[in-house]
Amino acid sequence: RSDSRARRIVGEATWLRRHSGTAALVHHGGGTAPVHARQPYVLTIHDLQFRTYPQYFSRLKRAYLGALIPPSVRRAAVVAVPSDYVRDSVVSAFGVAEERVMVVPHGIEPGLAADATPAGELRERYRLGDGPIIVYPAVTHPHKRHDFLLQMMRDHWPEPGLRLVLTGGQGLADAAVAACTDPRVRRLGRVPAADRNGLLAMADALVFPSQYEGFGAPLIEAMTLG
């Protein structure tokens, strides 16, 4: 397992192929499978955003996904997807039989609620004050629409004690967020899991203005945390 897409792709074509010769079934979890992947295999597709919002992807990445996903789907014994929306997208895009595309919804970590930093500690550590808290946990990719939230803060949410807390890594739209000078916006970046859970638990609201999600896991995490 690797957080790097490039390392995963190389590993699936080399290490995994060498070590899966006796496996009854192989799982490719990143939306594509190598051309010479051992069969049978299960393919997980998280979304087809590159088809809906191609402007958010480089030409090279669009070409790669457009070339590799269709044959990966055709060769798969089963395609697993996280929602009915993605299932319908896959069936429509690639003409695959409906019975070969199975919805496997995302779940949550069993200790989610127990592993949460207390609110008082978070307010002090991240200088959040004692006012209302709004949290948005998302990488700053263009489709996540951080720019929309910053506009809402500027034009419609004038409360001086309000804090908009942004967590998550840097994406292709990071420059607009980094340029924000509103002192009520707290840009925390990646935080420990316990702090993320604590922020969701203490927040007055989770905001989620994303244009596109295959599932949207933070929504069920927030509901689980109350």
Secondary structure as GFF3:
##gff-version 3
##sequence-region A 1 226
A	DSSP	alpha_helix	5	13	.	.	.	ID=ss1
A	DSSP	alpha_helix	15	19	.	.	.	ID=ss2
A	DSSP	beta_strand	26	28	.	.	.	ID=ss3
A	DSSP	beta_strand	41	44	.	.	.	ID=ss4
A	DSSP	alpha_helix	49	52	.	.	.	ID=ss5
A	DSSP	three_ten_helix	54	56	.	.	.	ID=ss6
A	DSSP	alpha_helix	59	75	.	.	.	ID=ss7
A	DSSP	beta_strand	78	81	.	.	.	ID=ss8
A	DSSP	alpha_helix	84	94	.	.	.	ID=ss9
A	DSSP	three_ten_helix	98	100	.	.	.	ID=ss10
A	DSSP	beta_strand	101	103	.	.	.	ID=ss11
A	DSSP	alpha_helix	119	125	.	.	.	ID=ss12
A	DSSP	beta_strand	133	137	.	.	.	ID=ss13
A	DSSP	three_ten_helix	142	144	.	.	.	ID=ss14
A	DSSP	alpha_helix	146	155	.	.	.	ID=ss15
A	DSSP	beta_strand	163	167	.	.	.	ID=ss16
A	DSSP	alpha_helix	174	178	.	.	.	ID=ss17
A	DSSP	beta_strand	185	189	.	.	.	ID=ss18
A	DSSP	alpha_helix	193	202	.	.	.	ID=ss19
A	DSSP	beta_strand	205	206	.	.	.	ID=ss20
A	DSSP	alpha_helix	217	224	.	.	.	ID=ss21
###
